[in-house]
C-alpha cells in the first residue's frame, strides 16, 4: 500500500524579483525520511526549507501537507519578541504536562530556560528554537544548521535524539560527521534544480562528482557537434541553400541549447602564503593558570608549539578554549605562569564572532578600508599577498558577484560572511593562523578547499572547532579542555583523542579495581625528563619524519623526468620550492627528535 506523503511541492517557482531561485520545482517528503539537504552557499537551501515550512510563499505552484501532518522549522534567527524568557519561547504551545520535554532539551542542548530573552546571545536563542522543535516533535522536522553554536557534547545529544525519533526530518548542516551518521537520502540543490538520491550524505560526493563528470562529457559532445555543423555551414551551405535550411535551423538550436546551459559555480580561489619563516619554537607556555572569580578556567598547564604544528582545542562551550587561545597569542594575560612567543611571528586571526567585519560597511569598504590592504592612491585596488589587485576581481575569487561589492556586510549569509573574513585573512602573508570556529556555515566544497590549504600550509595553525570531521582532517595535536581547569594534550585529531581517552579511562578503572598505583598511559611508557607535551611530541615525530621522507621521495621522482623543466616550467619550479621546504622541515624534525631523546634519557 502506497504511503501518504508528509509534504509535496508541485511546480514551485520563486524569483525574489530577479533570476529564478527555483523554477518548476517538485519534490516529496515521505514518512520517516532522514534527508540531508546540500548545496553551495547561496544556492537556496534555507529558502527551500522556508517554502516547505510555509514561511515563504512561492510565486507559483503548490505546497501540500498530508492530512493531519504537522511541519516544524528551526530558524537560524528566531523571533523571540513577546517572550520573557528562553523557556517561555521554547514551551509555547506545549501542554503543561509536557514541560519536562523543554527541561530535558535544555539540559541536552545546554541552555538555561530561565534566561531573559533580552540578555540571551544569538547561540542561546538558536538553542531555544531547537529545543522548541524537539519538544514539539512535529511529523516533519526542518533543521537549518542545527549544530551551529552547539559544542560536541550537545551535538552528540542531538544526534542521539534524532537517531531514536520516528519522525521525518530534513537537515541542512556543514557537519559531515553529523550528516553521515543520521541521513539515508540526499536532496542536492544545484543551479536551481533539486535532485534526490536514496543514499545518505556519505555517498553524496561520489554522486556529485559523477554527475558533473557526465555533464562535462555531454557538454564536450555538444561542443564537438556544434563545431562540426558550423564547419559544414561554412563549407557547403552556398551549394545546398534550399535543401539544408533545416540543418541550419538545427545548428541554431544546438547553439541555443549551449547558451541555455547554466555554468557551474567554481570553487573559491582561496590561497595561503606562509610568508617569512618563523623561529622553530613558536610559543612556549610554562605553568600558566586562569580563573574568573571562583570559576577555574585553567590549572597549571605547559605547552610548547613548534613551527608547523596544527593544534586543535576542543571541549564544551564555556570551558575556556578561546581564553586559552587568546593567552597563547598574547591577547590575554595568564594569572600565573609565563608565555614566551617566538621570533618573526606574523599572525592572522579568524575570530568566532566575526568582529573584524562591520555589518554596516560594504564588502568593498571592508577590504579597501583595511589599513593592511590599502593601496596608496588607488581607491579600487587592494594589496593581496604583496601584489595590487582590483577589489571586485578579488571578491570574485571568493565567489561574490559584482553586484554584492557595494552591498552591506549585514546582507550576507553566514557562509558568505565567513568567506569574506577568509578573504581578508588570506590577502596578507602569515606564518601563524589562529582559527576560532572557522567552519560554521561554510559549504562542503569550501570546507574541502580550506582543509587542503591548511594541510599544505607551511606555517603553524591553532584551531578551535566542534566539527569532528574537520578536526580529524586538519589537527595533528589536540588539547582537550574538560572543565574544572583540566587541559590534556593528545596526539592526533578528534578520533585519536577519543581512542586515547578511552584507553586512559580503561587503564584508570583497572588501576582502581586492582587498588594499584596511578595508571601508566597505554600509548607509551612515560619517559622521565619530559613534560607531557614534549612526550607527545616525541611520540608523533617518527610518523611526521616518515611522512616528510615519503613526500620528498615523490617530489624527487617527479623531478627525475628530464623533460619536466622544458614541458612544464611552472610545475618544475613549484616542485623545486616544495622539495627545498620539505627538506628543511625534515631537518628540523630530526633535530627536534634528537633533542627530545637526549632530554628523555637525562
C-alpha positions as a Python dict, from the first residue, in 0.01 Angstrom:
ca = {
    (1, 'X'): (0, 0, 0),
    (2, 'X'): (136, 340, -103),
    (3, 'X'): (239, 573, 177),
    (4, 'X'): (71, 913, 207),
    (5, 'X'): (345, 1180, 170),
    (6, 'X'): (412, 1415, 458),
    (7, 'X'): (466, 1708, 221),
    (8, 'X'): (451, 1771, -154),
    (9, 'X'): (590, 2061, -355),
    (10, 'X'): (434, 2083, -703),
    (11, 'X'): (583, 2305, -976),
    (12, 'X'): (722, 2564, -732),
    (13, 'X'): (866, 2883, -881),
    (14, 'X'): (1028, 3165, -685),
    (15, 'X'): (1225, 3466, -808),
    (16, 'X'): (1255, 3736, -535),
    (17, 'X'): (1228, 3983, -824),
    (18, 'X'): (1547, 3872, -1005),
    (19, 'X'): (1676, 3549, -1153),
    (20, 'X'): (1470, 3242, -1054),
    (21, 'X'): (1575, 3073, -731),
    (22, 'X'): (1354, 2777, -830),
    (23, 'X'): (1155, 2717, -1145),
    (24, 'X'): (909, 2431, -1177),
    (25, 'X'): (1045, 2252, -871),
    (26, 'X'): (864, 1940, -746),
    (27, 'X'): (959, 1710, -458),
    (28, 'X'): (805, 1482, -196),
    (29, 'X'): (888, 1419, 171),
    (30, 'X'): (782, 1074, 292),
    (31, 'X'): (711, 947, 648),
    (32, 'X'): (1033, 850, 824),
    (33, 'X'): (1253, 1040, 577),
    (34, 'X'): (1604, 1119, 705),
    (35, 'X'): (1734, 1358, 445),
    (36, 'X'): (2044, 1576, 402),
    (37, 'X'): (1974, 1898, 209),
    (38, 'X'): (2301, 2008, 49),
    (39, 'X'): (2424, 2271, -195),
    (40, 'X'): (2662, 2562, -228),
    (41, 'X'): (2626, 2872, -7),
    (42, 'X'): (2362, 3092, -170),
    (43, 'X'): (2206, 2805, -369),
    (44, 'X'): (1872, 2843, -187),
    (45, 'X'): (1880, 2571, 81),
    (46, 'X'): (1732, 2787, 359),
    (47, 'X'): (1484, 2941, 116),
    (48, 'X'): (1362, 2596, 10),
    (49, 'X'): (1320, 2498, 376),
    (50, 'X'): (1117, 2813, 442),
    (51, 'X'): (893, 2731, 145),
    (52, 'X'): (845, 2380, 285),
    (53, 'X'): (773, 2524, 632),
    (54, 'X'): (522, 2779, 499),
    (55, 'X'): (733, 3082, 592),
    (56, 'X'): (794, 3190, 231),
    (57, 'X'): (519, 3195, -32),
    (58, 'X'): (626, 3076, -378),
    (59, 'X'): (536, 3287, -683),
    (60, 'X'): (353, 2987, -826),
    (61, 'X'): (296, 2620, -751),
    (62, 'X'): (156, 2431, -453),
    (63, 'X'): (282, 2325, -111),
    (64, 'X'): (59, 2045, 18),
    (65, 'X'): (89, 1885, 363),
    (66, 'X'): (-64, 1542, 418),
    (67, 'X'): (-388, 1511, 621),
    (68, 'X'): (-316, 1596, 984),
    (69, 'X'): (59, 1634, 919),
    (70, 'X'): (249, 1890, 1129),
    (71, 'X'): (563, 2056, 987),
    (72, 'X'): (812, 2240, 1210),
    (73, 'X'): (1100, 2465, 1103),
    (74, 'X'): (1401, 2562, 1317),
    (75, 'X'): (1506, 2910, 1207),
    (76, 'X'): (1866, 3031, 1210),
    (77, 'X'): (1750, 3369, 1350),
    (78, 'X'): (1433, 3301, 1556),
    (79, 'X'): (1199, 3586, 1654),
    (80, 'X'): (1161, 3577, 2034),
    (81, 'X'): (970, 3904, 2069),
    (82, 'X'): (681, 3876, 2310),
    (83, 'X'): (853, 3617, 2531),
    (84, 'X'): (1014, 3698, 2865),
    (85, 'X'): (1250, 3401, 2889),
    (86, 'X'): (1401, 3140, 2661),
    (87, 'X'): (1190, 2877, 2839),
    (88, 'X'): (869, 3071, 2764),
    (89, 'X'): (958, 3067, 2395),
    (90, 'X'): (1066, 2702, 2390),
    (91, 'X'): (748, 2582, 2568),
    (92, 'X'): (499, 2793, 2369),
    (93, 'X'): (204, 2577, 2264),
    (94, 'X'): (302, 2281, 2484),
    (95, 'X'): (62, 2124, 2731),
    (96, 'X'): (181, 2188, 3091),
    (97, 'X'): (218, 1812, 3135),
    (98, 'X'): (484, 1816, 2861),
    (99, 'X'): (703, 2089, 3011),
    (100, 'X'): (957, 1824, 3106),
    (101, 'X'): (1046, 1796, 2736),
    (102, 'X'): (1179, 2153, 2732),
    (103, 'X'): (1375, 2097, 3055),
    (104, 'X'): (1524, 1779, 2909),
    (105, 'X'): (1616, 1953, 2584),
    (106, 'X'): (1760, 2242, 2786),
    (107, 'X'): (1994, 2001, 2963),
    (108, 'X'): (2098, 1827, 2643),
    (109, 'X'): (2145, 2147, 2440),
    (110, 'X'): (2293, 2343, 2732),
    (111, 'X'): (2071, 2647, 2757),
    (112, 'X'): (1902, 2797, 3061),
    (113, 'X'): (1522, 2820, 3021),
    (114, 'X'): (1518, 3095, 3285),
    (115, 'X'): (1750, 3321, 3081),
    (116, 'X'): (1574, 3651, 2994),
    (117, 'X'): (1534, 3692, 2619),
    (118, 'X'): (1692, 4039, 2616),
    (119, 'X'): (2020, 3911, 2765),
    (120, 'X'): (2039, 3590, 2557),
    (121, 'X'): (2313, 3553, 2297),
    (122, 'X'): (2242, 3451, 1937),
    (123, 'X'): (2364, 3099, 2013),
    (124, 'X'): (2131, 3068, 2315),
    (125, 'X'): (1835, 3187, 2105),
    (126, 'X'): (1913, 2924, 1841),
    (127, 'X'): (1937, 2653, 2105),
    (128, 'X'): (1599, 2760, 2245),
    (129, 'X'): (1449, 2736, 1895),
    (130, 'X'): (1596, 2388, 1854),
    (131, 'X'): (1463, 2282, 2197),
    (132, 'X'): (1118, 2409, 2098),
    (133, 'X'): (1121, 2200, 1782),
    (134, 'X'): (1250, 1887, 1959),
    (135, 'X'): (988, 1922, 2236),
    (136, 'X'): (706, 1982, 1987),
    (137, 'X'): (818, 1681, 1774),
    (138, 'X'): (626, 1758, 1451),
    (139, 'X'): (579, 1487, 1188),
    (140, 'X'): (837, 1657, 965),
    (141, 'X'): (1125, 1849, 1124),
    (142, 'X'): (1311, 2103, 911),
    (143, 'X'): (1651, 2166, 1074),
    (144, 'X'): (1851, 2459, 935),
    (145, 'X'): (2213, 2435, 1058),
    (146, 'X'): (2113, 2287, 1397),
    (147, 'X'): (2475, 2219, 1505),
    (148, 'X'): (2589, 2582, 1478),
    (149, 'X'): (2667, 2717, 1827),
    (150, 'X'): (2648, 2366, 1976),
    (151, 'X'): (2952, 2211, 2138),
    (152, 'X'): (3048, 1850, 2068),
    (153, 'X'): (2859, 1717, 2372),
    (154, 'X'): (2537, 1890, 2267),
    (155, 'X'): (2584, 1771, 1908),
    (156, 'X'): (2614, 1414, 2040),
    (157, 'X'): (2291, 1459, 2241),
    (158, 'X'): (2103, 1591, 1935),
    (159, 'X'): (2247, 1314, 1717),
    (160, 'X'): (2119, 1052, 1960),
    (161, 'X'): (1773, 1212, 1983),
    (162, 'X'): (1736, 1218, 1604),
    (163, 'X'): (1855, 858, 1577),
    (164, 'X'): (1577, 747, 1813),
    (165, 'X'): (1290, 953, 1667),
    (166, 'X'): (1038, 804, 1427),
    (167, 'X'): (957, 1146, 1286),
    (168, 'X'): (1081, 1254, 944),
    (169, 'X'): (1349, 1520, 921),
    (170, 'X'): (1544, 1720, 665),
    (171, 'X'): (1878, 1870, 774),
    (172, 'X'): (2099, 2148, 641),
    (173, 'X'): (2441, 2122, 804),
    (174, 'X'): (2811, 2174, 731),
    (175, 'X'): (2896, 1898, 983),
    (176, 'X'): (2987, 1596, 771),
    (177, 'X'): (3007, 1354, 1065),
    (178, 'X'): (2657, 1460, 1179),
    (179, 'X'): (2508, 1412, 831),
    (180, 'X'): (2685, 1081, 771),
    (181, 'X'): (2554, 941, 1099),
    (182, 'X'): (2190, 1042, 1051),
    (183, 'X'): (2083, 1058, 686),
    (184, 'X'): (1952, 793, 446),
    (185, 'X'): (1871, 1015, 147),
    (186, 'X'): (2012, 1334, -3),
    (187, 'X'): (1849, 1635, -169),
    (188, 'X'): (2102, 1832, -372),
    (189, 'X'): (2028, 2188, -489),
    (190, 'X'): (2242, 2275, -790),
    (191, 'X'): (2173, 2582, -1004),
    (192, 'X'): (1802, 2595, -918),
    (193, 'X'): (1737, 2223, -974),
    (194, 'X'): (1686, 1973, -692),
    (195, 'X'): (1799, 1614, -733),
    (196, 'X'): (1729, 1330, -491),
    (197, 'X'): (1933, 1019, -422),
    (198, 'X'): (1816, 739, -191),
    (199, 'X'): (2150, 725, -15),
    (200, 'X'): (2276, 924, 281),
    (201, 'X'): (2531, 1203, 280),
    (202, 'X'): (2820, 956, 288),
    (203, 'X'): (2753, 884, -81),
    (204, 'X'): (2697, 1249, -181),
    (205, 'X'): (3043, 1349, -301),
    (206, 'X'): (3077, 1043, -527),
    (207, 'X'): (2729, 1114, -669),
    (208, 'X'): (2805, 1484, -721),
    (209, 'X'): (3138, 1418, -894),
    (210, 'X'): (2993, 1150, -1125),
    (211, 'X'): (2703, 1385, -1213),
    (212, 'X'): (2943, 1664, -1300),
    (213, 'X'): (3168, 1429, -1499),
    (214, 'X'): (2869, 1316, -1705),
    (215, 'X'): (2764, 1679, -1753),
    (216, 'X'): (3114, 1771, -1874),
    (217, 'X'): (3111, 1477, -2116),
    (218, 'X'): (2775, 1583, -2262),
    (219, 'X'): (2891, 1944, -2292),
    (220, 'X'): (3206, 1829, -2472),
    (221, 'X'): (2998, 1620, -2716),
    (222, 'X'): (2766, 1915, -2780),
    (223, 'X'): (3060, 2147, -2847),
    (224, 'X'): (3208, 1895, -3094),
    (225, 'X'): (2874, 1861, -3273),
    (226, 'X'): (2834, 2241, -3299),
    (227, 'X'): (3189, 2269, -3434),
    (228, 'X'): (3125, 2002, -3699),
    (229, 'X'): (2793, 2155, -3803),
    (230, 'X'): (2944, 2504, -3818),
    (231, 'X'): (3225, 2375, -4043),
    (232, 'X'): (2962, 2222, -4275),
    (233, 'X'): (2773, 2552, -4281),
    (234, 'X'): (3080, 2748, -4388),
    (235, 'X'): (3197, 2498, -4649),
    (236, 'X'): (2877, 2375, -4807),
    (237, 'X'): (2578, 2592, -4740),
    (238, 'X'): (2608, 2803, -5059),
    (239, 'X'): (2571, 2496, -5282),
    (240, 'X'): (2280, 2347, -5090),
    (241, 'X'): (2100, 2650, -4952),
    (242, 'X'): (1741, 2542, -5023),
    (243, 'X'): (1778, 2175, -4933),
    (244, 'X'): (1953, 2236, -4598),
    (245, 'X'): (1769, 2517, -4421),
    (246, 'X'): (1651, 2256, -4170),
    (247, 'X'): (2010, 2170, -4089),
    (248, 'X'): (2090, 2539, -4040),
    (249, 'X'): (1797, 2571, -3801),
    (250, 'X'): (1925, 2261, -3616),
    (251, 'X'): (2265, 2431, -3576),
    (252, 'X'): (2093, 2739, -3433),
    (253, 'X'): (1902, 2515, -3189),
    (254, 'X'): (2227, 2347, -3079),
    (255, 'X'): (2381, 2688, -3011),
    (256, 'X'): (2070, 2793, -2815),
    (257, 'X'): (2096, 2473, -2612),
    (258, 'X'): (2457, 2553, -2523),
    (259, 'X'): (2372, 2913, -2437),
    (260, 'X'): (2093, 2790, -2210),
    (261, 'X'): (2321, 2566, -2009),
    (262, 'X'): (2386, 2707, -1663),
    (263, 'X'): (2755, 2717, -1581),
    (264, 'X'): (2858, 2558, -1254),
    (265, 'X'): (2995, 2789, -991),
    (266, 'X'): (3363, 2717, -946),
    (267, 'X'): (3541, 2671, -616),
    (268, 'X'): (3661, 2978, -431),
    (269, 'X'): (4015, 3068, -542),
    (270, 'X'): (4148, 3071, -187),
    (271, 'X'): (4522, 3067, -125),
    (272, 'X'): (4751, 3091, 177),
    (273, 'X'): (5102, 3233, 181),
    (274, 'X'): (5306, 3143, 489),
    (275, 'X'): (5542, 3432, 419),
    (276, 'X'): (5874, 3451, 606),
    (277, 'X'): (5954, 3151, 824),
    (278, 'X'): (5905, 3192, 1198),
    (279, 'X'): (6151, 3066, 1456),
    (280, 'X'): (6139, 2692, 1524),
    (281, 'X'): (5974, 2746, 1865),
    (282, 'X'): (5656, 2948, 1810),
    (283, 'X'): (5513, 2958, 2163),
    (284, 'X'): (5608, 2818, 2500),
    (285, 'X'): (5369, 2822, 2796),
    (286, 'X'): (5502, 2723, 3139),
    (287, 'X'): (5273, 2677, 3440),
    (288, 'X'): (5002, 2910, 3311),
    (289, 'X'): (4671, 2938, 3501),
    (290, 'X'): (4350, 3135, 3459),
    (291, 'X'): (4037, 3189, 3668),
    (292, 'X'): (3744, 3432, 3670),
    (293, 'X'): (3638, 3462, 4031),
    (294, 'X'): (3551, 3115, 4157),
    (295, 'X'): (3545, 2968, 3806),
    (296, 'X'): (3874, 2796, 3726),
    (297, 'X'): (3948, 2806, 3352),
    (298, 'X'): (4296, 2656, 3354),
    (299, 'X'): (4506, 2481, 3614),
    (300, 'X'): (4889, 2488, 3575),
    (301, 'X'): (4947, 2400, 3210),
    (302, 'X'): (5258, 2359, 2995),
    (303, 'X'): (5268, 2365, 2615),
    (304, 'X'): (5537, 2403, 2352),
    (305, 'X'): (5422, 2493, 2000),
    (306, 'X'): (5674, 2420, 1724),
    (307, 'X'): (5678, 2568, 1375),
    (308, 'X'): (5441, 2370, 1151),
    (309, 'X'): (5225, 2232, 1435),
    (310, 'X'): (4850, 2210, 1372),
    (311, 'X'): (4689, 2214, 1717),
    (312, 'X'): (4315, 2190, 1788),
    (313, 'X'): (4143, 2296, 2111),
    (314, 'X'): (3825, 2101, 2190),
    (315, 'X'): (3578, 2095, 2475),
    (316, 'X'): (3229, 2212, 2582),
    (317, 'X'): (3111, 2568, 2526),
    (318, 'X'): (3221, 2800, 2805),
    (319, 'X'): (3509, 2579, 2917),
    (320, 'X'): (3772, 2837, 2816),
    (321, 'X'): (3902, 2734, 2470),
    (322, 'X'): (3902, 3090, 2332),
    (323, 'X'): (4055, 3218, 2657),
    (324, 'X'): (4347, 2973, 2626),
    (325, 'X'): (4383, 3065, 2259),
    (326, 'X'): (4400, 3436, 2346),
    (327, 'X'): (4660, 3371, 2617),
    (328, 'X'): (4879, 3173, 2377),
    (329, 'X'): (4884, 3456, 2120),
    (330, 'X'): (4935, 3732, 2379),
    (331, 'X'): (4587, 3889, 2365),
    (332, 'X'): (4518, 3795, 2728),
    (333, 'X'): (4746, 3756, 3028),
    (334, 'X'): (4755, 3438, 3239),
    (335, 'X'): (4704, 3477, 3614),
    (336, 'X'): (5029, 3292, 3682),
    (337, 'X'): (5298, 3135, 3469),
    (338, 'X'): (5486, 3258, 3164),
    (339, 'X'): (5416, 3256, 2789),
    (340, 'X'): (5709, 3322, 2558),
    (341, 'X'): (5637, 3399, 2193),
    (342, 'X'): (5890, 3300, 1929),
    (343, 'X'): (6067, 3523, 1680),
    (344, 'X'): (5948, 3659, 1345),
    (345, 'X'): (5579, 3576, 1401),
    (346, 'X'): (5317, 3706, 1155),
    (347, 'X'): (4975, 3621, 1299),
    (348, 'X'): (4634, 3611, 1124),
    (349, 'X'): (4315, 3569, 1331),
    (350, 'X'): (3974, 3432, 1227),
    (351, 'X'): (3752, 3523, 1524),
    (352, 'X'): (3441, 3329, 1618),
    (353, 'X'): (3219, 3639, 1645),
    (354, 'X'): (3337, 3783, 1308),
    (355, 'X'): (3415, 4108, 1496),
    (356, 'X'): (3657, 4210, 1220),
    (357, 'X'): (3354, 4269, 995),
    (358, 'X'): (3147, 4588, 1037),
    (359, 'X'): (2788, 4491, 942),
    (360, 'X'): (2712, 4841, 810),
    (361, 'X'): (3018, 4857, 584),
    (362, 'X'): (3001, 4743, 222),
    (363, 'X'): (3213, 4450, 109),
    (364, 'X'): (3417, 4698, -98),
    (365, 'X'): (3489, 4922, 203),
    (366, 'X'): (3562, 4620, 427),
    (367, 'X'): (3859, 4542, 203),
    (368, 'X'): (3974, 4886, 82),
    (369, 'X'): (3931, 5037, 430),
    (370, 'X'): (4164, 4783, 590),
    (371, 'X'): (4500, 4959, 655),
    (372, 'X'): (4687, 4634, 588),
    (373, 'X'): (4525, 4601, 244),
    (374, 'X'): (4505, 4963, 128),
    (375, 'X'): (4697, 5066, -186),
    (376, 'X'): (4808, 5429, -165),
    (377, 'X'): (4639, 5644, -429),
    (378, 'X'): (4425, 5358, -565),
    (379, 'X'): (4068, 5360, -432),
    (380, 'X'): (3970, 5048, -627),
    (381, 'X'): (4273, 4829, -551),
    (382, 'X'): (4394, 4628, -252),
    (383, 'X'): (4719, 4451, -167),
    (384, 'X'): (4685, 4072, -193),
    (385, 'X'): (4992, 3889, -66),
    (386, 'X'): (5218, 4173, -177),
    (387, 'X'): (5057, 4238, -516),
    (388, 'X'): (4792, 4502, -606),
    (389, 'X'): (4459, 4361, -724),
    (390, 'X'): (4124, 4514, -818),
    (391, 'X'): (3881, 4480, -526),
    (392, 'X'): (3597, 4334, -738),
    (393, 'X'): (3831, 4083, -900),
    (394, 'X'): (3946, 3965, -559),
    (395, 'X'): (3587, 3939, -432),
    (396, 'X'): (3502, 3724, -735),
    (397, 'X'): (3779, 3482, -632),
    (398, 'X'): (3575, 3423, -315),
    (399, 'X'): (3250, 3372, -515),
    (400, 'X'): (3099, 3718, -466),
    (401, 'X'): (2947, 3878, -777),
    (402, 'X'): (2996, 4239, -880),
    (403, 'X'): (2650, 4337, -754),
    (404, 'X'): (2744, 4236, -399),
    (405, 'X'): (3055, 4455, -383),
    (406, 'X'): (2861, 4764, -267),
    (407, 'X'): (2610, 4571, -53),
    (408, 'X'): (2637, 4593, 329),
    (409, 'X'): (2801, 4308, 516),
    (410, 'X'): (2478, 4255, 715),
    (411, 'X'): (2306, 4140, 393),
    (412, 'X'): (2536, 3838, 366),
    (413, 'X'): (2452, 3485, 477),
    (414, 'X'): (2661, 3321, 749),
    (415, 'X'): (2867, 3132, 490),
    (416, 'X'): (2927, 3449, 288),
    (417, 'X'): (3047, 3636, 599),
    (418, 'X'): (3289, 3350, 669),
    (419, 'X'): (3420, 3370, 310),
    (420, 'X'): (3464, 3749, 336),
    (421, 'X'): (3664, 3712, 658),
    (422, 'X'): (3878, 3443, 493),
    (423, 'X'): (3935, 3685, 203),
    (424, 'X'): (4069, 3947, 447),
    (425, 'X'): (4294, 3696, 625),
    (426, 'X'): (4429, 3537, 309),
    (427, 'X'): (4516, 3870, 149),
    (428, 'X'): (4817, 3904, 379),
    (429, 'X'): (5107, 3674, 449),
    (430, 'X'): (5114, 3496, 783),
    (431, 'X'): (5309, 3219, 948),
    (432, 'X'): (5067, 3161, 1240),
    (433, 'X'): (4696, 3108, 1166),
    (434, 'X'): (4453, 3129, 1459),
    (435, 'X'): (4110, 2996, 1360),
    (436, 'X'): (3827, 3018, 1616),
    (437, 'X'): (3526, 2825, 1480),
    (438, 'X'): (3605, 2877, 1109),
    (439, 'X'): (3375, 2601, 979),
    (440, 'X'): (3036, 2746, 1079),
    (441, 'X'): (2811, 2796, 774),
    (442, 'X'): (3072, 2701, 510),
    (443, 'X'): (2953, 2466, 235),
    (444, 'X'): (3116, 2129, 169),
    (445, 'X'): (3325, 2247, -129),
    (446, 'X'): (3468, 2548, 57),
    (447, 'X'): (3543, 2329, 361),
    (448, 'X'): (3727, 2083, 135),
    (449, 'X'): (3940, 2363, -7),
    (450, 'X'): (4014, 2511, 337),
    (451, 'X'): (4120, 2169, 467),
    (452, 'X'): (4354, 2120, 170),
    (453, 'X'): (4508, 2465, 219),
    (454, 'X'): (4567, 2409, 590),
    (455, 'X'): (4732, 2069, 534),
    (456, 'X'): (4971, 2228, 279),
    (457, 'X'): (5032, 2545, 485),
    (458, 'X'): (5396, 2577, 593),
    (459, 'X'): (5311, 2787, 897),
    (460, 'X'): (5155, 2700, 1235),
    (461, 'X'): (4782, 2654, 1293),
    (462, 'X'): (4588, 2695, 1620),
    (463, 'X'): (4227, 2587, 1579),
    (464, 'X'): (3904, 2581, 1782),
    (465, 'X'): (3623, 2375, 1628),
    (466, 'X'): (3334, 2143, 1710),
    (467, 'X'): (3341, 1986, 1362),
    (468, 'X'): (3474, 1634, 1422),
    (469, 'X'): (3546, 1560, 1056),
    (470, 'X'): (3735, 1888, 1015),
    (471, 'X'): (3940, 1818, 1328),
    (472, 'X'): (4036, 1473, 1201),
    (473, 'X'): (4145, 1612, 864),
    (474, 'X'): (4348, 1906, 995),
    (475, 'X'): (4479, 1857, 1351),
    (476, 'X'): (4795, 1665, 1442),
    (477, 'X'): (4766, 1752, 1814),
    (478, 'X'): (4452, 1800, 2025),
    (479, 'X'): (4419, 1988, 2355),
    (480, 'X'): (4110, 1861, 2535),
    (481, 'X'): (3961, 2107, 2785),
    (482, 'X'): (3723, 1907, 3001),
    (483, 'X'): (3620, 2156, 3272),
    (484, 'X'): (3746, 2244, 3622),
    (485, 'X'): (4065, 2381, 3468),
    (486, 'X'): (4180, 2047, 3326),
    (487, 'X'): (4355, 2057, 2987),
    (488, 'X'): (4520, 1746, 2843),
    (489, 'X'): (4731, 1715, 2528),
    (490, 'X'): (4669, 1422, 2293),
    (491, 'X'): (4842, 1321, 1971),
    (492, 'X'): (4628, 1334, 1656),
    (493, 'X'): (4282, 1469, 1576),
    (494, 'X'): (3936, 1411, 1725),
    (495, 'X'): (3913, 1035, 1663),
    (496, 'X'): (4265, 983, 1800),
    (497, 'X'): (4175, 1184, 2111),
    (498, 'X'): (3860, 976, 2172),
    (499, 'X'): (4050, 648, 2128),
    (500, 'X'): (4330, 758, 2365),
    (501, 'X'): (4085, 890, 2623),
    (502, 'X'): (3904, 556, 2622),
    (503, 'X'): (4237, 380, 2675),
    (504, 'X'): (4315, 614, 2965),
    (505, 'X'): (3969, 565, 3119),
    (506, 'X'): (4006, 187, 3092),
    (507, 'X'): (4355, 194, 3244),
    (508, 'X'): (4229, 413, 3529),
    (509, 'X'): (3935, 182, 3605),
    (510, 'X'): (4169, -121, 3608),
    (511, 'X'): (4406, 62, 3842),
    (512, 'X'): (4122, 143, 4082),
    (513, 'X'): (3987, -212, 4070),
    (514, 'X'): (4327, -358, 4150),
    (515, 'X'): (4397, -93, 4413),
    (516, 'X'): (4719, -33, 4228),
    (517, 'X'): (4938, 271, 4175),
    (518, 'X'): (4819, 551, 3944),
    (519, 'X'): (4779, 447, 3583),
    (520, 'X'): (5052, 448, 3322),
    (521, 'X'): (4931, 572, 2985),
    (522, 'X'): (4878, 293, 2738),
    (523, 'X'): (5034, 480, 2447),
    (524, 'X'): (5395, 454, 2564),
    (525, 'X'): (5590, 421, 2889),
    (526, 'X'): (5626, 770, 3037),
    (527, 'X'): (5982, 891, 2999),
    (528, 'X'): (6146, 1096, 3270),
    (529, 'X'): (6281, 1441, 3192),
    (530, 'X'): (5999, 1535, 2953),
    (531, 'X'): (5686, 1741, 3005),
    (532, 'X'): (5360, 1582, 2896),
    (533, 'X'): (5355, 1795, 2580),
    (534, 'X'): (5714, 1702, 2495),
    (535, 'X'): (5638, 1334, 2549),
    (536, 'X'): (5352, 1354, 2298),
    (537, 'X'): (5575, 1539, 2056),
    (538, 'X'): (5840, 1267, 2082),
    (539, 'X'): (5573, 1005, 2010),
    (540, 'X'): (5442, 1182, 1698),
    (541, 'X'): (5773, 1291, 1544),
    (542, 'X'): (5864, 949, 1389),
    (543, 'X'): (5538, 948, 1190),
    (544, 'X'): (5596, 1310, 1084),
    (545, 'X'): (5951, 1228, 973),
    (546, 'X'): (5826, 927, 776),
    (547, 'X'): (5561, 1143, 607),
    (548, 'X'): (5816, 1407, 509),
    (549, 'X'): (6050, 1140, 372),
    (550, 'X'): (5765, 996, 163),
    (551, 'X'): (5676, 1343, 28),
    (552, 'X'): (6042, 1409, -57),
    (553, 'X'): (6058, 1074, -239),
    (554, 'X'): (5753, 1163, -450),
    (555, 'X'): (5893, 1507, -536),
    (556, 'X'): (6231, 1360, -631),
    (557, 'X'): (6056, 1104, -852),
    (558, 'X'): (5860, 1382, -1022),
    (559, 'X'): (6173, 1590, -1083),
    (560, 'X'): (6365, 1292, -1224),
    (561, 'X'): (6174, 1347, -1550),
    (562, 'X'): (6438, 1521, -1772),
    (563, 'X'): (6166, 1686, -1983),
    (564, 'X'): (5973, 1839, -1693),
    (565, 'X'): (6157, 2173, -1691),
    (566, 'X'): (6105, 2226, -2065),
    (567, 'X'): (5748, 2091, -2075),
    (568, 'X'): (5609, 2245, -1754),
    (569, 'X'): (5847, 2508, -1613),
    (570, 'X'): (5592, 2638, -1358),
    (571, 'X'): (5530, 2289, -1221),
    (572, 'X'): (5907, 2228, -1209),
    (573, 'X'): (5962, 2546, -1007),
    (574, 'X'): (5680, 2461, -763),
    (575, 'X'): (5823, 2111, -716),
    (576, 'X'): (6170, 2257, -656),
    (577, 'X'): (6038, 2500, -394),
    (578, 'X'): (5837, 2225, -226),
    (579, 'X'): (6139, 1993, -218),
    (580, 'X'): (6355, 2259, -50),
    (581, 'X'): (6080, 2332, 205),
    (582, 'X'): (6024, 1962, 284),
    (583, 'X'): (6398, 1901, 331),
    (584, 'X'): (6417, 2195, 572),
    (585, 'X'): (6119, 2063, 769),
    (586, 'X'): (6273, 1714, 776),
    (587, 'X'): (6600, 1852, 912),
    (588, 'X'): (6411, 2048, 1181),
    (589, 'X'): (6207, 1741, 1278),
    (590, 'X'): (6514, 1519, 1303),
    (591, 'X'): (6697, 1777, 1517),
    (592, 'X'): (6393, 1813, 1743),
    (593, 'X'): (6366, 1434, 1783),
    (594, 'X'): (6737, 1410, 1880),
    (595, 'X'): (6697, 1692, 2132),
    (596, 'X'): (6390, 1531, 2294),
    (597, 'X'): (6553, 1185, 2301),
    (598, 'X'): (6857, 1330, 2478),
    (599, 'X'): (6634, 1515, 2726),
    (600, 'X'): (6430, 1200, 2792),
    (601, 'X'): (6741, 999, 2879),
    (602, 'X'): (6874, 1253, 3129),
}
